[in-house]
Amino acid sequence: METHDIQIHTEFIRLQDLLKFAGAVETGGDAKLIIQEGRIRVNGEVCTMRGRKLRPGDRAVLDDELELVVK
């Protein structure tokens, strides 16, 4: 599994924005579809809320192939 550390300078980042920022998707529409399909796990649990707030220490995994760690 490929892992990327994503440094944020705010209190949180929304899941759909994290996917776009990390380059995992090209558009917000792509992020919405991937999230609604249940292909994202946040901290080990499937997440279907694209507005979910992720804070430093949280992990998002896409299709068990790409892990994004919020720093």
PQR file of N, CA, C, O and H, with PARSE charges and radii, in Angstrom:
ATOM      1  N   MET A   1       0.853  -1.183   0.000 -0.4000 1.5000
ATOM      2  CA  MET A   1       0.000   0.000   0.000 -0.0000 2.0000
ATOM      3  C   MET A   1       0.892   1.236   0.000  0.5500 1.7000
ATOM      4  O   MET A   1       1.863   1.323   0.752 -0.5500 1.4000
ATOM      5  N   GLU A   2       0.548   2.167  -0.841 -0.4000 1.5000
ATOM      6  CA  GLU A   2       1.275   3.422  -0.945 -0.0000 2.0000
ATOM      7  C   GLU A   2       0.759   4.385   0.130  0.5500 1.7000
ATOM      8  O   GLU A   2      -0.451   4.526   0.312 -0.5500 1.4000
ATOM      9  H   GLU A   2      -0.240   2.096  -1.452  0.4000 1.0000
ATOM     10  N   THR A   3       1.671   5.042   0.837 -0.4000 1.5000
ATOM     11  CA  THR A   3       1.295   5.966   1.910 -0.0000 2.0000
ATOM     12  C   THR A   3       1.835   7.363   1.620  0.5500 1.7000
ATOM     13  O   THR A   3       2.987   7.529   1.221 -0.5500 1.4000
ATOM     14  H   THR A   3       2.654   4.929   0.690  0.4000 1.0000
ATOM     15  N   HIS A   4       0.977   8.366   1.830 -0.4000 1.5000
ATOM     16  CA  HIS A   4       1.380   9.766   1.664 -0.0000 2.0000
ATOM     17  C   HIS A   4       1.012  10.535   2.921  0.5500 1.7000
ATOM     18  O   HIS A   4      -0.104  10.414   3.428 -0.5500 1.4000
ATOM     19  H   HIS A   4       0.041   8.230   2.155  0.4000 1.0000
ATOM     20  N   ASP A   5       1.950  11.326   3.423 -0.4000 1.5000
ATOM     21  CA  ASP A   5       1.675  12.228   4.534 -0.0000 2.0000
ATOM     22  C   ASP A   5       1.201  13.549   3.946  0.5500 1.7000
ATOM     23  O   ASP A   5       1.858  14.116   3.073 -0.5500 1.4000
ATOM     24  H   ASP A   5       2.856  11.425   3.012  0.4000 1.0000
ATOM     25  N   ILE A   6       0.068  14.038   4.420 -0.4000 1.5000
ATOM     26  CA  ILE A   6      -0.506  15.291   3.935 -0.0000 2.0000
ATOM     27  C   ILE A   6      -0.453  16.310   5.068  0.5500 1.7000
ATOM     28  O   ILE A   6      -1.140  16.168   6.079 -0.5500 1.4000
ATOM     29  H   ILE A   6      -0.465  13.577   5.130  0.4000 1.0000
ATOM     30  N   GLN A   7       0.364  17.326   4.886 -0.4000 1.5000
ATOM     31  CA  GLN A   7       0.542  18.376   5.894 -0.0000 2.0000
ATOM     32  C   GLN A   7      -0.549  19.433   5.719  0.5500 1.7000
ATOM     33  O   GLN A   7      -0.702  19.996   4.635 -0.5500 1.4000
ATOM     34  H   GLN A   7       0.922  17.441   4.064  0.4000 1.0000
ATOM     35  N   ILE A   8      -1.301  19.699   6.775 -0.4000 1.5000
ATOM     36  CA  ILE A   8      -2.294  20.778   6.717 -0.0000 2.0000
ATOM     37  C   ILE A   8      -1.892  21.871   7.705  0.5500 1.7000
ATOM     38  O   ILE A   8      -1.192  21.616   8.685 -0.5500 1.4000
ATOM     39  H   ILE A   8      -1.178  19.242   7.656  0.4000 1.0000
ATOM     40  N   HIS A   9      -2.345  23.078   7.431 -0.4000 1.5000
ATOM     41  CA  HIS A   9      -2.017  24.219   8.287 -0.0000 2.0000
ATOM     42  C   HIS A   9      -3.275  24.828   8.887  0.5500 1.7000
ATOM     43  O   HIS A   9      -3.280  25.979   9.323 -0.5500 1.4000
ATOM     44  H   HIS A   9      -2.914  23.285   6.635  0.4000 1.0000
ATOM     45  N   THR A  10      -4.341  24.033   8.900 -0.4000 1.5000
ATOM     46  CA  THR A  10      -5.610  24.455   9.476 -0.0000 2.0000
ATOM     47  C   THR A  10      -6.011  23.421  10.524  0.5500 1.7000
ATOM     48  O   THR A  10      -5.328  22.411  10.696 -0.5500 1.4000
ATOM     49  H   THR A  10      -4.337  23.098   8.545  0.4000 1.0000
ATOM     50  N   GLU A  11      -7.098  23.668  11.213 -0.4000 1.5000
ATOM     51  CA  GLU A  11      -7.561  22.742  12.250 -0.0000 2.0000
ATOM     52  C   GLU A  11      -7.999  21.406  11.656  0.5500 1.7000
ATOM     53  O   GLU A  11      -7.789  20.357  12.265 -0.5500 1.4000
ATOM     54  H   GLU A  11      -7.653  24.488  11.073  0.4000 1.0000
ATOM     55  N   PHE A  12      -8.611  21.443  10.462 -0.4000 1.5000
ATOM     56  CA  PHE A  12      -9.105  20.221   9.827 -0.0000 2.0000
ATOM     57  C   PHE A  12      -9.135  20.405   8.322  0.5500 1.7000
ATOM     58  O   PHE A  12      -8.968  21.513   7.814 -0.5500 1.4000
ATOM     59  H   PHE A  12      -8.782  22.295   9.968  0.4000 1.0000
ATOM     60  N   ILE A  13      -9.353  19.287   7.606 -0.4000 1.5000
ATOM     61  CA  ILE A  13      -9.578  19.303   6.167 -0.0000 2.0000
ATOM     62  C   ILE A  13     -10.727  18.340   5.895  0.5500 1.7000
ATOM     63  O   ILE A  13     -10.798  17.268   6.497 -0.5500 1.4000
ATOM     64  H   ILE A  13      -9.489  18.386   8.019  0.4000 1.0000
ATOM     65  N   ARG A  14     -11.610  18.710   5.006 -0.4000 1.5000
ATOM     66  CA  ARG A  14     -12.739  17.834   4.676 -0.0000 2.0000
ATOM     67  C   ARG A  14     -12.242  16.703   3.769  0.5500 1.7000
ATOM     68  O   ARG A  14     -11.308  16.876   2.986 -0.5500 1.4000
ATOM     69  H   ARG A  14     -11.553  19.580   4.516  0.4000 1.0000
ATOM     70  N   LEU A  15     -12.891  15.547   3.898 -0.4000 1.5000
ATOM     71  CA  LEU A  15     -12.466  14.352   3.178 -0.0000 2.0000
ATOM     72  C   LEU A  15     -12.369  14.585   1.680  0.5500 1.7000
ATOM     73  O   LEU A  15     -11.365  14.224   1.068 -0.5500 1.4000
ATOM     74  H   LEU A  15     -13.649  15.407   4.534  0.4000 1.0000
ATOM     75  N   GLN A  16     -13.389  15.178   1.078 -0.4000 1.5000
ATOM     76  CA  GLN A  16     -13.340  15.396  -0.367 -0.0000 2.0000
ATOM     77  C   GLN A  16     -12.185  16.307  -0.758  0.5500 1.7000
ATOM     78  O   GLN A  16     -11.574  16.117  -1.810 -0.5500 1.4000
ATOM     79  H   GLN A  16     -14.206  15.471   1.576  0.4000 1.0000
ATOM     80  N   ASP A  17     -11.882  17.293   0.080 -0.4000 1.5000
ATOM     81  CA  ASP A  17     -10.777  18.210  -0.195 -0.0000 2.0000
ATOM     82  C   ASP A  17      -9.428  17.505  -0.029  0.5500 1.7000
ATOM     83  O   ASP A  17      -8.481  17.790  -0.762 -0.5500 1.4000
ATOM     84  H   ASP A  17     -12.378  17.446   0.934  0.4000 1.0000
ATOM     85  N   LEU A  18      -9.345  16.600   0.921 -0.4000 1.5000
ATOM     86  CA  LEU A  18      -8.118  15.832   1.118 -0.0000 2.0000
ATOM     87  C   LEU A  18      -7.810  14.999  -0.119  0.5500 1.7000
ATOM     88  O   LEU A  18      -6.666  14.950  -0.573 -0.5500 1.4000
ATOM     89  H   LEU A  18     -10.114  16.369   1.516  0.4000 1.0000
ATOM     90  N   LEU A  19      -8.825  14.350  -0.659 -0.4000 1.5000
ATOM     91  CA  LEU A  19      -8.629  13.526  -1.851 -0.0000 2.0000
ATOM     92  C   LEU A  19      -8.166  14.371  -3.034  0.5500 1.7000
ATOM     93  O   LEU A  19      -7.288  13.950  -3.788 -0.5500 1.4000
ATOM     94  H   LEU A  19      -9.753  14.389  -0.290  0.4000 1.0000
ATOM     95  N   LYS A  20      -8.747  15.554  -3.203 -0.4000 1.5000
ATOM     96  CA  LYS A  20      -8.338  16.447  -4.286 -0.0000 2.0000
ATOM     97  C   LYS A  20      -6.925  16.975  -4.052  0.5500 1.7000
ATOM     98  O   LYS A  20      -6.103  16.978  -4.969 -0.5500 1.4000
ATOM     99  H   LYS A  20      -9.460  15.896  -2.591  0.4000 1.0000
ATOM    100  N   PHE A  21      -6.637  17.422  -2.825 -0.4000 1.5000
ATOM    101  CA  PHE A  21      -5.333  17.983  -2.489 -0.0000 2.0000
ATOM    102  C   PHE A  21      -4.214  16.970  -2.690  0.5500 1.7000
ATOM    103  O   PHE A  21      -3.123  17.322  -3.140 -0.5500 1.4000
ATOM    104  H   PHE A  21      -7.304  17.420  -2.080  0.4000 1.0000
ATOM    105  N   ALA A  22      -4.488  15.708  -2.354 -0.4000 1.5000
ATOM    106  CA  ALA A  22      -3.479  14.654  -2.462 -0.0000 2.0000
ATOM    107  C   ALA A  22      -3.315  14.153  -3.896  0.5500 1.7000
ATOM    108  O   ALA A  22      -2.386  13.400  -4.187 -0.5500 1.4000
ATOM    109  H   ALA A  22      -5.374  15.422  -1.989  0.4000 1.0000
ATOM    110  N   GLY A  23      -4.219  14.567  -4.799 -0.4000 1.5000
ATOM    111  CA  GLY A  23      -4.139  14.132  -6.178 -0.0000 2.0000
ATOM    112  C   GLY A  23      -4.737  12.753  -6.416  0.5500 1.7000
ATOM    113  O   GLY A  23      -4.509  12.152  -7.465 -0.5500 1.4000
ATOM    114  H   GLY A  23      -4.974  15.179  -4.562  0.4000 1.0000
ATOM    115  N   ALA A  24      -5.502  12.246  -5.452 -0.4000 1.5000
ATOM    116  CA  ALA A  24      -6.137  10.930  -5.586 -0.0000 2.0000
ATOM    117  C   ALA A  24      -7.309  10.996  -6.562  0.5500 1.7000
ATOM    118  O   ALA A  24      -7.665   9.990  -7.175 -0.5500 1.4000
ATOM    119  H   ALA A  24      -5.688  12.734  -4.599  0.4000 1.0000
ATOM    120  N   VAL A  25      -7.906  12.170  -6.707 -0.4000 1.5000
ATOM    121  CA  VAL A  25      -8.992  12.406  -7.665 -0.0000 2.0000
ATOM    122  C   VAL A  25      -8.737  13.736  -8.349  0.5500 1.7000
ATOM    123  O   VAL A  25      -7.998  14.577  -7.837 -0.5500 1.4000
ATOM    124  H   VAL A  25      -7.616  12.988  -6.209  0.4000 1.0000
ATOM    125  N   GLU A  26      -9.351  13.921  -9.507 -0.4000 1.5000
ATOM    126  CA  GLU A  26      -9.149  15.164 -10.242 -0.0000 2.0000
ATOM    127  C   GLU A  26     -10.180  16.238  -9.893  0.5500 1.7000
ATOM    128  O   GLU A  26      -9.866  17.428  -9.876 -0.5500 1.4000
ATOM    129  H   GLU A  26      -9.951  13.238  -9.923  0.4000 1.0000
ATOM    130  N   THR A  27     -11.422  15.803  -9.612 -0.4000 1.5000
ATOM    131  CA  THR A  27     -12.484  16.782  -9.368 -0.0000 2.0000
ATOM    132  C   THR A  27     -13.272  16.426  -8.112  0.5500 1.7000
ATOM    133  O   THR A  27     -13.185  15.313  -7.593 -0.5500 1.4000
ATOM    134  H   THR A  27     -11.677  14.836  -9.625  0.4000 1.0000
ATOM    135  N   GLY A  28     -14.031  17.386  -7.647 -0.4000 1.5000
ATOM    136  CA  GLY A  28     -14.912  17.147  -6.510 -0.0000 2.0000
ATOM    137  C   GLY A  28     -15.981  16.117  -6.842  0.5500 1.7000
ATOM    138  O   GLY A  28     -16.419  15.370  -5.967 -0.5500 1.4000
ATOM    139  H   GLY A  28     -14.102  18.290  -8.069  0.4000 1.0000
ATOM    140  N   GLY A  29     -16.403  16.074  -8.098 -0.4000 1.5000
ATOM    141  CA  GLY A  29     -17.388  15.094  -8.525 -0.0000 2.0000
ATOM    142  C   GLY A  29     -16.838  13.674  -8.428  0.5500 1.7000
ATOM    143  O   GLY A  29     -17.542  12.751  -8.018 -0.5500 1.4000
ATOM    144  H   GLY A  29     -16.047  16.681  -8.809  0.4000 1.0000
ATOM    145  N   ASP A  30     -15.569  13.509  -8.810 -0.4000 1.5000
ATOM    146  CA  ASP A  30     -14.921  12.196  -8.676 -0.0000 2.0000
ATOM    147  C   ASP A  30     -14.851  11.792  -7.211  0.5500 1.7000
ATOM    148  O   ASP A  30     -15.124  10.644  -6.861 -0.5500 1.4000
ATOM    149  H   ASP A  30     -14.997  14.259  -9.143  0.4000 1.0000
ATOM    150  N   ALA A  31     -14.483  12.743  -6.356 -0.4000 1.5000
ATOM    151  CA  ALA A  31     -14.386  12.465  -4.913 -0.0000 2.0000
ATOM    152  C   ALA A  31     -15.747  12.046  -4.370  0.5500 1.7000
ATOM    153  O   ALA A  31     -15.847  11.096  -3.593 -0.5500 1.4000
ATOM    154  H   ALA A  31     -14.261  13.675  -6.640  0.4000 1.0000
ATOM    155  N   LYS A  32     -16.787  12.754  -4.779 -0.4000 1.5000
ATOM    156  CA  LYS A  32     -18.145  12.450  -4.306 -0.0000 2.0000
ATOM    157  C   LYS A  32     -18.527  11.012  -4.654  0.5500 1.7000
ATOM    158  O   LYS A  32     -19.043  10.285  -3.806 -0.5500 1.4000
ATOM    159  H   LYS A  32     -16.706  13.525  -5.411  0.4000 1.0000
ATOM    160  N   LEU A  33     -18.275  10.602  -5.891 -0.4000 1.5000
ATOM    161  CA  LEU A  33     -18.630   9.250  -6.327 -0.0000 2.0000
ATOM    162  C   LEU A  33     -17.858   8.180  -5.555  0.5500 1.7000
ATOM    163  O   LEU A  33     -18.441   7.196  -5.101 -0.5500 1.4000
ATOM    164  H   LEU A  33     -17.856  11.193  -6.580  0.4000 1.0000
ATOM    165  N   ILE A  34     -16.563   8.371  -5.408 -0.4000 1.5000
ATOM    166  CA  ILE A  34     -15.725   7.401  -4.702 -0.0000 2.0000
ATOM    167  C   ILE A  34     -16.182   7.260  -3.256  0.5500 1.7000
ATOM    168  O   ILE A  34     -16.263   6.150  -2.729 -0.5500 1.4000
ATOM    169  H   ILE A  34     -16.089   9.171  -5.777  0.4000 1.0000
ATOM    170  N   ILE A  35     -16.478   8.384  -2.622 -0.4000 1.5000
ATOM    171  CA  ILE A  35     -16.908   8.363  -1.223 -0.0000 2.0000
ATOM    172  C   ILE A  35     -18.278   7.697  -1.097  0.5500 1.7000
ATOM    173  O   ILE A  35     -18.479   6.866  -0.212 -0.5500 1.4000
ATOM    174  H   ILE A  35     -16.412   9.285  -3.051  0.4000 1.0000
ATOM    175  N   GLN A  36     -19.222   8.052  -1.972 -0.4000 1.5000
ATOM    176  CA  GLN A  36     -20.566   7.470  -1.921 -0.0000 2.0000
ATOM    177  C   GLN A  36     -20.562   5.970  -2.193  0.5500 1.7000
ATOM    178  O   GLN A  36     -21.428   5.250  -1.696 -0.5500 1.4000
ATOM    179  H   GLN A  36     -19.059   8.727  -2.691  0.4000 1.0000
ATOM    180  N   GLU A  37     -19.601   5.492  -2.974 -0.4000 1.5000
ATOM    181  CA  GLU A  37     -19.488   4.065  -3.271 -0.0000 2.0000
ATOM    182  C   GLU A  37     -18.919   3.268  -2.100  0.5500 1.7000
ATOM    183  O   GLU A  37     -18.873   2.039  -2.151 -0.5500 1.4000
ATOM    184  H   GLU A  37     -18.897   6.077  -3.378  0.4000 1.0000
ATOM    185  N   GLY A  38     -18.484   3.962  -1.042 -0.4000 1.5000
ATOM    186  CA  GLY A  38     -17.942   3.282   0.124 -0.0000 2.0000
ATOM    187  C   GLY A  38     -16.526   2.780  -0.067  0.5500 1.7000
ATOM    188  O   GLY A  38     -16.116   1.813   0.575 -0.5500 1.4000
ATOM    189  H   GLY A  38     -18.522   4.961  -1.001  0.4000 1.0000
ATOM    190  N   ARG A  39     -15.778   3.427  -0.943 -0.4000 1.5000
ATOM    191  CA  ARG A  39     -14.412   2.983  -1.238 -0.0000 2.0000
ATOM    192  C   ARG A  39     -13.369   3.604  -0.321  0.5500 1.7000
ATOM    193  O   ARG A  39     -12.180   3.308  -0.439 -0.5500 1.4000
ATOM    194  H   ARG A  39     -16.111   4.212  -1.464  0.4000 1.0000
ATOM    195  N   ILE A  40     -13.811   4.468   0.598 -0.4000 1.5000
ATOM    196  CA  ILE A  40     -12.890   5.150   1.512 -0.0000 2.0000
ATOM    197  C   ILE A  40     -13.118   4.663   2.938  0.5500 1.7000
ATOM    198  O   ILE A  40     -14.254   4.559   3.401 -0.5500 1.4000
ATOM    199  H   ILE A  40     -14.777   4.708   0.694  0.4000 1.0000
ATOM    200  N   ARG A  41     -12.017   4.368   3.623 -0.4000 1.5000
ATOM    201  CA  ARG A  41     -12.081   4.070   5.056 -0.0000 2.0000
ATOM    202  C   ARG A  41     -11.322   5.178   5.783  0.5500 1.7000
ATOM    203  O   ARG A  41     -10.200   5.526   5.415 -0.5500 1.4000
ATOM    204  H   ARG A  41     -11.094   4.453   3.246  0.4000 1.0000
ATOM    205  N   VAL A  42     -11.949   5.720   6.809 -0.4000 1.5000
ATOM    206  CA  VAL A  42     -11.307   6.735   7.645 -0.0000 2.0000
ATOM    207  C   VAL A  42     -11.103   6.116   9.020  0.5500 1.7000
ATOM    208  O   VAL A  42     -12.055   5.704   9.682 -0.5500 1.4000
ATOM    209  H   VAL A  42     -12.861   5.438   7.107  0.4000 1.0000
ATOM    210  N   ASN A  43      -9.863   6.060   9.428 -0.4000 1.5000
ATOM    211  CA  ASN A  43      -9.494   5.452  10.712 -0.0000 2.0000
ATOM    212  C   ASN A  43     -10.086   4.047  10.853  0.5500 1.7000
ATOM    213  O   ASN A  43     -10.543   3.658  11.928 -0.5500 1.4000
ATOM    214  H   ASN A  43      -9.089   6.396   8.891  0.4000 1.0000
ATOM    215  N   GLY A  44     -10.068   3.295   9.751 -0.4000 1.5000
ATOM    216  CA  GLY A  44     -10.500   1.907   9.778 -0.0000 2.0000
ATOM    217  C   GLY A  44     -11.975   1.648   9.522  0.5500 1.7000
ATOM    218  O   GLY A  44     -12.383   0.491   9.424 -0.5500 1.4000
ATOM    219  H   GLY A  44      -9.697   3.611   8.878  0.4000 1.0000
ATOM    220  N   GLU A  45     -12.786   2.695   9.412 -0.4000 1.5000
ATOM    221  CA  GLU A  45     -14.225   2.523   9.197 -0.0000 2.0000
ATOM    222  C   GLU A  45     -14.637   3.138   7.868  0.5500 1.7000
ATOM    223  O   GLU A  45     -14.168   4.214   7.498 -0.5500 1.4000
ATOM    224  H   GLU A  45     -12.455   3.635   9.492  0.4000 1.0000
ATOM    225  N   VAL A  46     -15.521   2.444   7.155 -0.4000 1.5000
ATOM    226  CA  VAL A  46     -16.025   2.977   5.884 -0.0000 2.0000
ATOM    227  C   VAL A  46     -16.717   4.306   6.148  0.5500 1.7000
ATOM    228  O   VAL A  46     -17.511   4.432   7.080 -0.5500 1.4000
ATOM    229  H   VAL A  46     -15.902   1.570   7.456  0.4000 1.0000
ATOM    230  N   CYS A  47     -16.406   5.296   5.315 -0.4000 1.5000
ATOM    231  CA  CYS A  47     -16.984   6.630   5.482 -0.0000 2.0000
ATOM    232  C   CYS A  47     -17.657   7.043   4.179  0.5500 1.7000
ATOM    233  O   CYS A  47     -17.034   7.001   3.117 -0.5500 1.4000
ATOM    234  H   CYS A  47     -15.761   5.194   4.557  0.4000 1.0000
ATOM    235  N   THR A  48     -18.918   7.440   4.252 -0.4000 1.5000
ATOM    236  CA  THR A  48     -19.647   7.905   3.072 -0.0000 2.0000
ATOM    237  C   THR A  48     -20.016   9.390   3.175  0.5500 1.7000
ATOM    238  O   THR A  48     -20.846   9.880   2.409 -0.5500 1.4000
ATOM    239  H   THR A  48     -19.424   7.475   5.114  0.4000 1.0000
ATOM    240  N   MET A  49     -19.406  10.093   4.112 -0.4000 1.5000
ATOM    241  CA  MET A  49     -19.670  11.527   4.290 -0.0000 2.0000
ATOM    242  C   MET A  49     -18.521  12.316   3.677  0.5500 1.7000
ATOM    243  O   MET A  49     -17.419  12.337   4.226 -0.5500 1.4000
ATOM    244  H   MET A  49     -18.732   9.695   4.734  0.4000 1.0000
ATOM    245  N   ARG A  50     -18.774  12.969   2.533 -0.4000 1.5000
ATOM    246  CA  ARG A  50     -17.676  13.670   1.875 -0.0000 2.0000
ATOM    247  C   ARG A  50     -17.229  14.910   2.656  0.5500 1.7000
ATOM    248  O   ARG A  50     -16.120  15.404   2.451 -0.5500 1.4000
ATOM    249  H   ARG A  50     -19.669  12.951   2.088  0.4000 1.0000
ATOM    250  N   GLY A  51     -18.075  15.406   3.538 -0.4000 1.5000
ATOM    251  CA  GLY A  51     -17.723  16.571   4.346 -0.0000 2.0000
ATOM    252  C   GLY A  51     -17.074  16.215   5.669  0.5500 1.7000
ATOM    253  O   GLY A  51     -16.854  17.093   6.503 -0.5500 1.4000
ATOM    254  H   GLY A  51     -18.976  15.004   3.704  0.4000 1.0000
ATOM    255  N   ARG A  52     -16.763  14.936   5.879 -0.4000 1.5000
ATOM    256  CA  ARG A  52     -16.158  14.492   7.141 -0.0000 2.0000
ATOM    257  C   ARG A  52     -14.875  15.283   7.405  0.5500 1.7000
ATOM    258  O   ARG A  52     -14.029  15.432   6.523 -0.5500 1.4000
ATOM    259  H   ARG A  52     -16.942  14.223   5.201  0.4000 1.0000
ATOM    260  N   LYS A  53     -14.751  15.777   8.617 -0.4000 1.5000
ATOM    261  CA  LYS A  53     -13.583  16.568   8.992 -0.0000 2.0000
ATOM    262  C   LYS A  53     -12.467  15.645   9.473  0.5500 1.7000
ATOM    263  O   LYS A  53     -12.658  14.823  10.370 -0.5500 1.4000
ATOM    264  H   LYS A  53     -15.438  15.656   9.334  0.4000 1.0000
ATOM    265  N   LEU A  54     -11.308  15.802   8.857 -0.4000 1.5000
ATOM    266  CA  LEU A  54     -10.135  15.026   9.248 -0.0000 2.0000
ATOM    267  C   LEU A  54      -9.142  15.965   9.908  0.5500 1.7000
ATOM    268  O   LEU A  54      -8.875  17.060   9.412 -0.5500 1.4000
ATOM    269  H   LEU A  54     -11.154  16.470   8.129  0.4000 1.0000
ATOM    270  N   ARG A  55      -8.611  15.532  11.008 -0.4000 1.5000
ATOM    271  CA  ARG A  55      -7.657  16.319  11.778 -0.0000 2.0000
ATOM    272  C   ARG A  55      -6.315  15.601  11.805  0.5500 1.7000
ATOM    273  O   ARG A  55      -6.249  14.415  11.481 -0.5500 1.4000
ATOM    274  H   ARG A  55      -8.828  14.643  11.411  0.4000 1.0000
ATOM    275  N   PRO A  56      -5.243  16.292  12.184 -0.5600 1.5000
ATOM    276  CA  PRO A  56      -3.938  15.624  12.251  0.2800 2.0000
ATOM    277  C   PRO A  56      -4.016  14.320  13.044  0.5500 1.7000
ATOM    278  O   PRO A  56      -4.592  14.266  14.131 -0.5500 1.4000
ATOM    279  N   GLY A  57      -3.419  13.269  12.470 -0.4000 1.5000
ATOM    280  CA  GLY A  57      -3.450  11.946  13.071 -0.0000 2.0000
ATOM    281  C   GLY A  57      -4.465  11.025  12.420  0.5500 1.7000
ATOM    282  O   GLY A  57      -4.381   9.807  12.580 -0.5500 1.4000
ATOM    283  H   GLY A  57      -2.951  13.314  11.587  0.4000 1.0000
ATOM    284  N   ASP A  58      -5.435  11.588  11.679 -0.4000 1.5000
ATOM    285  CA  ASP A  58      -6.434  10.772  10.992 -0.0000 2.0000
ATOM    286  C   ASP A  58      -5.826  10.150   9.737  0.5500 1.7000
ATOM    287  O   ASP A  58      -4.896  10.693   9.141 -0.5500 1.4000
ATOM    288  H   ASP A  58      -5.503  12.577  11.549  0.4000 1.0000
ATOM    289  N   ARG A  59      -6.380   8.987   9.348 -0.4000 1.5000
ATOM    290  CA  ARG A  59      -5.920   8.263   8.158 -0.0000 2.0000
ATOM    291  C   ARG A  59      -7.102   7.933   7.265  0.5500 1.7000
ATOM    292  O   ARG A  59      -8.146   7.484   7.737 -0.5500 1.4000
ATOM    293  H   ARG A  59      -7.136   8.546   9.832  0.4000 1.0000
ATOM    294  N   ALA A  60      -6.930   8.158   5.979 -0.4000 1.5000
ATOM    295  CA  ALA A  60      -7.939   7.795   4.987 -0.0000 2.0000
ATOM    296  C   ALA A  60      -7.295   6.807   4.019  0.5500 1.7000
ATOM    297  O   ALA A  60      -6.183   7.027   3.540 -0.5500 1.4000
ATOM    298  H   ALA A  60      -6.081   8.523   5.595  0.4000 1.0000
ATOM    299  N   VAL A  61      -8.004   5.721   3.739 -0.4000 1.5000
ATOM    300  CA  VAL A  61      -7.483   4.695   2.834 -0.0000 2.0000
ATOM    301  C   VAL A  61      -8.450   4.528   1.667  0.5500 1.7000
ATOM    302  O   VAL A  61      -9.651   4.345   1.865 -0.5500 1.4000
ATOM    303  H   VAL A  61      -8.908   5.542   4.128  0.4000 1.0000
ATOM    304  N   LEU A  62      -7.921   4.594   0.463 -0.4000 1.5000
ATOM    305  CA  LEU A  62      -8.703   4.444  -0.765 -0.0000 2.0000
ATOM    306  C   LEU A  62      -8.440   3.071  -1.358  0.5500 1.7000
ATOM    307  O   LEU A  62      -7.311   2.768  -1.742 -0.5500 1.4000
ATOM    308  H   LEU A  62      -6.945   4.743   0.302  0.4000 1.0000
ATOM    309  N   ASP A  63      -9.469   2.238  -1.438 -0.4000 1.5000
ATOM    310  CA  ASP A  63      -9.398   0.916  -2.074 -0.0000 2.0000
ATOM    311  C   ASP A  63      -8.255   0.042  -1.562  0.5500 1.7000
ATOM    312  O   ASP A  63      -7.744  -0.784  -2.318 -0.5500 1.4000
ATOM    313  H   ASP A  63     -10.387   2.484  -1.126  0.4000 1.0000
ATOM    314  N   ASP A  64      -7.847   0.190  -0.336 -0.4000 1.5000
ATOM    315  CA  ASP A  64      -6.734  -0.568   0.248 -0.0000 2.0000
ATOM    316  C   ASP A  64      -5.451  -0.435  -0.558  0.5500 1.7000
ATOM    317  O   ASP A  64      -4.574  -1.296  -0.481 -0.5500 1.4000
ATOM    318  H   ASP A  64      -8.262   0.861   0.278  0.4000 1.0000
ATOM    319  N   GLU A  65      -5.337   0.653  -1.342 -0.4000 1.5000
ATOM    320  CA  GLU A  65      -4.155   0.870  -2.172 -0.0000 2.0000
ATOM    321  C   GLU A  65      -3.411   2.145  -1.807  0.5500 1.7000
ATOM    322  O   GLU A  65      -2.186   2.205  -1.914 -0.5500 1.4000
ATOM    323  H   GLU A  65      -6.049   1.352  -1.405  0.4000 1.0000
ATOM    324  N   LEU A  66      -4.140   3.155  -1.379 -0.4000 1.5000
ATOM    325  CA  LEU A  66      -3.541   4.449  -1.097 -0.0000 2.0000
ATOM    326  C   LEU A  66      -3.958   4.914   0.283  0.5500 1.7000
ATOM    327  O   LEU A  66      -5.150   5.009   0.576 -0.5500 1.4000
ATOM    328  H   LEU A  66      -5.135   3.106  -1.292  0.4000 1.0000
ATOM    329  N   GLU A  67      -2.975   5.206   1.139 -0.4000 1.5000
ATOM    330  CA  GLU A  67      -3.252   5.688   2.488 -0.0000 2.0000
ATOM    331  C   GLU A  67      -2.791   7.135   2.591  0.5500 1.7000
ATOM    332  O   GLU A  67      -1.651   7.457   2.255 -0.5500 1.4000
ATOM    333  H   GLU A  67      -2.007   5.128   0.900  0.4000 1.0000
ATOM    334  N   LEU A  68      -3.676   7.996   3.053 -0.4000 1.5000
ATOM    335  CA  LEU A  68      -3.380   9.416   3.257 -0.0000 2.0000
ATOM    336  C   LEU A  68      -3.400   9.690   4.748  0.5500 1.7000
ATOM    337  O   LEU A  68      -4.417   9.498   5.415 -0.5500 1.4000
ATOM    338  H   LEU A  68      -4.602   7.734   3.325  0.4000 1.0000
ATOM    339  N   VAL A  69      -2.265  10.142   5.264 -0.4000 1.5000
ATOM    340  CA  VAL A  69      -2.134  10.420   6.697 -0.0000 2.0000
ATOM    341  C   VAL A  69      -2.087  11.925   6.881  0.5500 1.7000
ATOM    342  O   VAL A  69      -1.204  12.593   6.343 -0.5500 1.4000
ATOM    343  H   VAL A  69      -1.439  10.298   4.722  0.4000 1.0000
ATOM    344  N   VAL A  70      -3.031  12.460   7.637 -0.4000 1.5000
ATOM    345  CA  VAL A  70      -3.085  13.911   7.865 -0.0000 2.0000
ATOM    346  C   VAL A  70      -2.097  14.254   8.966  0.5500 1.7000
ATOM    347  O   VAL A  70      -2.129  13.673  10.051 -0.5500 1.4000
ATOM    348  H   VAL A  70      -3.748  11.917   8.074  0.4000 1.0000
ATOM    349  N   LYS A  71      -1.235  15.189   8.679 -0.4000 1.5000
ATOM    350  CA  LYS A  71      -0.207  15.645   9.634 -0.0000 2.0000
ATOM    351  C   LYS A  71      -0.448  17.086  10.017  0.5500 1.7000
ATOM    352  O   LYS A  71       0.307  17.649  10.808 -0.5500 1.4000
ATOM    353  H   LYS A  71      -1.209  15.661   7.797  0.4000 1.0000
TER
END
